[in-house]
Amino acid sequence: MATHIWVVDTVHSDKIVLVCDDGRAATASPTQLPDGLEDRMVLEVESDAQGQPDWTTANVDAEETDRRRKQSADFVEKLRKSDEHGFLQSPE
């Protein structure tokens, strides 16, 4: 069985939308995944024999989550600094 990286896209009360690093997207029931998930959290998930994610094996990768969030914030800051027309101003 292979392990894949999935990122939480959106958390709803009745479903969680996830995106895999290989481009796949999926939804899962919150009861199948670890408690306390938030948008942009990174999960390591094993695949079953048919190659489908086995959500019961999902583990939060806190280090990778932090790394990706920092990378995203740094990228947005870089864009803001190069935004000569003010399109990317921070909300007040």
C-alpha positions in Angstrom: 0.0 0.0 0.0 1.2 3.5 -0.9 1.0 6.6 1.3 -0.1 9.8 -0.3 -0.2 13.4 0.9 -3.6 15.0 1.1 -4.4 18.6 2.0 -7.6 19.7 3.6 -9.2 22.2 1.3 -12.4 22.9 3.1 -14.1 21.7 6.3 -17.9 21.6 6.3 -20.1 20.2 9.1 -21.1 17.2 7.0 -18.0 16.7 4.8 -14.3 17.5 4.3 -13.0 18.3 0.9 -9.4 17.2 0.3 -6.9 17.5 -2.5 -4.1 15.0 -3.1 -0.6 16.1 -4.2 -1.1 13.9 -7.3 -4.1 16.2 -8.3 -7.0 14.0 -7.2 -9.8 15.6 -5.2 -12.1 13.7 -2.8 -14.6 14.3 0.0 -14.8 12.4 3.3 -17.0 12.3 6.3 -15.6 14.1 9.3 -16.2 10.8 11.3 -13.6 9.1 9.0 -10.8 11.6 9.7 -8.9 12.9 12.8 -10.7 15.5 15.0 -9.8 19.1 14.8 -9.0 19.4 11.1 -8.6 22.9 9.7 -8.3 24.2 6.1 -4.8 23.6 4.6 -3.8 20.9 7.1 -1.6 18.2 5.5 -2.4 14.5 6.0 -0.6 11.3 5.3 -3.1 8.7 4.1 -2.5 5.1 3.0 -4.3 3.8 0.0 -6.3 0.5 0.0 -5.7 -2.4 -2.4 -7.7 -0.6 -5.1 -5.7 2.6 -4.7 -8.4 4.5 -2.9 -7.6 6.6 0.2 -8.2 4.8 3.4 -9.3 7.8 5.5 -9.1 5.8 8.7 -5.3 5.7 8.4 -5.0 9.6 8.1 -2.4 11.3 10.2 -1.8 15.0 10.5 1.7 16.0 9.4 2.1 19.1 11.6 5.6 19.8 10.4 4.6 19.7 6.7 1.5 21.8 7.5 3.6 24.5 9.1 6.1 24.4 6.3 3.5 24.8 3.6 1.6 27.5 5.5 4.8 29.5 5.9 5.7 29.0 2.2 2.3 30.3 1.2 2.5 33.3 3.5 6.0 34.1 2.2 4.7 33.9 -1.4 1.8 36.2 -0.7 4.1 38.7 1.0 6.4 38.6 -2.1 3.4 39.3 -4.3 2.3 42.2 -2.2 5.8 43.8 -2.3 5.8 43.6 -6.1 2.2 44.9 -6.4 2.8 48.4 -7.7 -1.0 49.0 -8.4 -2.2 48.0 -4.9 -4.4 45.1 -6.0 -3.2 42.8 -3.2 -3.6 45.1 -0.2 -4.3 43.4 3.2 -7.9 43.7 4.3 -8.4 46.3 7.0 
